[in-house]
Amino acid sequence: MNGMILFLCIIWGFNFVIMKMGNDVFPPVLFAAYRFLFGAIVLFGLTRFKRIPLPGKRELKWYIVCGLLQTTYFNIAIQISLNYINAGLTSVLTYSMPLFLSLMAHYFIPGEKLTASKTGGILIGILGLFLAMDIHFGGTIWAPILALSSAITWALSSLIFKTKLQGCDTVQFTTWQMAVGAIGLFLYSVSFEHGPSHWSLMAVVYLLYSGILASALAFVIWSHLLSKMEASKASISLLMVPVIGTLSGFLFLKESLNSITLVGIALVLSGVWLVNHTGSTRISNSY
C-alpha cells in the first residue's frame, strides 16, 4: 500500500506543474473539464474491456453526488480561489481535507476513532504545509473560505464512498463520477469563462497527462486505497502531494525553494509518519 500511495502522490504532485502550464493555453475550468473528459473516456473504454456492468440506480445516485462534489465543485472552487489568493494558501486550505475527513470518519465510520496521536499528526502535517507553501495572507475573506469548502466537499465525497459505496467496483465508481463531474465543469466554463484555447502538440500532452495519469489512473488508485484503508491514514498521506508539487516546481519551473519550505516539508513527512504508525493499518477484505 505504501508504494501505491507514493506513486499516487508523485502523479498528483507533478500534475501541479502540468496544470500551471495547461492553464497558460486553456481557460482554467475548461482545462479541468477536458482533463476529466479524457479520463472518463479512457475509463469507459476500460469498463467495456473488463465487461463491468452499468451501475444500479442506488449506486448511480451516489456516483452523481460524488461527481458534483469531488470533481465539479472541487475544481471550480479552487480555480476561483486562485484568482484572489495565492497558490500556496489555496493548496494548504484544499489539502486540509484529511482533517475534515478524519473528523467525519470519527462520527460516521465505526472503528475509525480520531485519537490524540492521529489528531496531532494531521495538525503537524497541515502546519508543515503552511510553511512549505510560503503562505501570504491578506485580501478578501470569502476566497479562503471558498478554498476551504473544496476540502470539505472532497472529504464529504470520500465519506460517502466509505459509508454508502463500500464494496462497489472502484473503476465503475471513478468512471461515472468523473463523467458527471466533467459535464458540470463544461457547463460552468461555457456559462462563465471567456478566453481562447491555444491547441498545440504540448497542449495535447498536458491533457493526456492530466487526463489519463492524474485523473483516470490516479482516481482509481485513490478510490482503491480509500476502500482498503482507514480514512484518516489514506487521506493524511495526500499531504505529500503539494510537497511534491513544490519540489516539482523547483526542478522544472525554476521556482524558489528556501529553508523554511524545507522545514515545512519535514513537518509534513513527520505528520504523515505519525498518523500511519498509530497502531496497525486496518485493511478491509471487502472490495
N, C-alpha and C positions, 0 to 999 in steps of 0.2 A: 504493500500500500504506500509506503514512504516514497518509493521510486515513482509511482504513478502520480503522487501529489507533487513531487518536484518537477516532473515532466509537465504537468498542468500549469504550474506557476511559471515555468520558463516560457511556455507558449503564450500565456496571457501577459506576462511581463514584457516580452519583446513586442507584443501587439501594441503597447503604448507608442513605440517608435513608428510602427506601421500606421496607426491611427493619426498620429501627428502629420505624417507625410500624406496620408489619404485625404485628410481634411484640407490640404492645400489644393486638391484637384476636384473635390466634390463638396457641396454643402454638407455640414456635419451629420445631420439626421438622415439625409439621403444616402450618405456613405454607409451609415449603420443599417439602413433599410436594404441596400444592395448586399451588404455583408451577410445579413441573416437570410435574405432570399437565396443567395448562393448556398449557404449552409443547409437550408431547408431542402433545396433541390437535390443536393448530394445525399441527404438523409432519406428523402423519399425514394431515391434510387436504391439505397441500402435496404430499406424496408421491403421493397419489391423483391430484391435479390434474396433476402432472408425469408421471404414469404411471411412477414409479420402482418397479422390481420389488422383491419381498421379498428380503431378504439370503440368501445361501447359507449352508450350515452352517459353513463356515470363517470367514466374516465374523461370523456371528451369535454364535459363542462368544466372540470378542474384544469384540463390542459389549456382551455381558452383563458381561464382566470390567470393561470401562471404565465401564459404568453403575454397577456396585457400588463401584468405586474413586472415580471422579470426581464422582458425584452422591450416592450413598447415604452412603458412609463419610465423604467430604469434609465434607458438611453436618452430619452427626451429630457429628463430631469438633469442628467449630467451635462448634456450639451448646452442647455440654457444656463446652468450654473457657471459653466466655463466662460460665458460672456460677461460675467460680473465679478467673479472671484478667481484667484489664480489656480493653476492646475494642481499645485501641492495641496492646498486646502481641500479642493474638490476630491482628490484621491483619498485623503485621510477620512473625510466625512463618509465617503462611499464605502471605504473598507473598514468602517466601524461596524459593518454588518455582523461580524462574529459576536459582538456584544449583544446585539438585539436578538440574534438567533439563539444564543445561549440562554438569554432571559426567557424567550418564548418556549424553548425546549424544557426549561426548568418547570414551567407550569403546565405544559400541554403534552409532553412526551414522557411516559413512565420510564423511570430508570436513568434519566438524564438530568440529575440534580446539579445545580450550579454551586460547586464547592468554593471555599475561600481560595484554594490554590488555583482553580480554573479562573476565577474572577481576577485574581492577581496577575496571572499570565496574560489574560486578554488586555487588561489595563496597561500593563508594561508594554505589550506589543503596540497598542494604539499610541501610547506616549512616544515610543520609538518612531512611529510613522510621523508624528508631529515634527520631530527633529529631522528625520531623513528627508521629508518633503519640503523643507525650508518654508514654513508657513508664514504668511503675511496677512494680518487681519486688517479690517477696515472696510468701508463701503456699506452697501445695503445689507440688512439683516435677513431679508427673505431668501436671498440666493443661497447662503449656507444652510438654511432650513430646507430648501428645495433639494440641495445635495444630500443632506441627511435623510430626507424622505426616500431617496433612491436606495439607501442602505436598508431602510425599514421594509420597503416593498420587496427587495431581494430576499431579506430574511423571512418575510411572510410567505413568499413563494416556496422557499425551501422548507418551511414548516408545513405547508400544505402537502408538499411531496412526501414528507416524512410521516404525516398523520393520515392523509387521505389516499395516497397513491403508492404506499409501500407494497411491493410485490408486482407492480406494473412493469412492463418492458421499458427499460430506460431509453432505448433507441426510439421506440414509439413515442414516449413522452417528449423527448427532446425535439423530435421531428415536428410534432404538431404544435407544441408551444412556440417553437421558433417560427413556424409558418404564420401562425396567428400574430405573433409579435411583429413580423416583417410587414404584414398588411397594415397594422396600426402605425408603424413608422412611415410607410409610404403615404398614408392618408394625412399624417401630420405634415410631412415635407411638402406635399402638393398644396396644402392649405396655408402654410405659414412661412415656408422657406423661399428665398429668392437667390439667384446667383447661378452662374453657368457650371456645367460639368466639363472637365477637360480630359477626354478619353485619350489614352495612350497605352503603350505596352506596359509601362510601370504602373499605371492606374489599375490595369487588369491584374498585375502581380500583387498589388496591395489588397485587392478584393479577393483574390484567390487565397492568400494567406489568412486574411481576416475571416473569410467565409468558410473555407474548408478546415483549416487547422484551429483557428481561435474561436470558431463558432461550432461547426458540426462535430469535430473530434473532441474539442475541449469541453463542450457542454455535456456530451455523452459521458466523458470521464467524470465530470463533476457530479452528474446525477448518479453514476455508479458508486462513487465514493460516499455520497450522501446516503445512499441506500444501505451501505455496509458499515458505516462508522457512526459514532456519536456525533450529533450536530455540532457541538462546540469544538470537538477535535478536528473535524473535517474543515470547518469554516475558519478557525484560527490560523490554519496553515496558509490560507489565502492572503494573509498579511504580507507574505513574501512576494506577492505579485507586484505591488507598486515599488517594492525594494528592487526587484529585478528590472522593473521598468526604468528606475532611476539609474541603475548601473548600465542598462542598455543605452539610455540617452547619453551617458558619459562616453561610452565606447563608440557609438555610431553617429551621434548628433553633436558631439563635442560639447555637451552641456557640462556645467561646473559640478564638482564633487569635492566638498570641503570636509574638514574634520568633524564638524557637528553632524553632518549627514552620515558619516561612518559610525559615530556613536549611536545615532538613531537606528541604523541597520543592525548593530549589535544588540540593541534592546529588543527589536522586533524578533530576531532569532531567539533571544532568551525567553521572550514571552511564548513563542511557538513551542519551544522545548518544554517549558514549564507545564503548559496545558496538556501536551501529548505524553508527558511522563507522569501524569496524575493517575495512578492506577493503570491497569492494562487497557489497551484499546479494545472496546467491545465491538465485535464484528458480527453482524447478523447473518444467519444462514438463509434468510429469505431473499428472494430476488424479485 
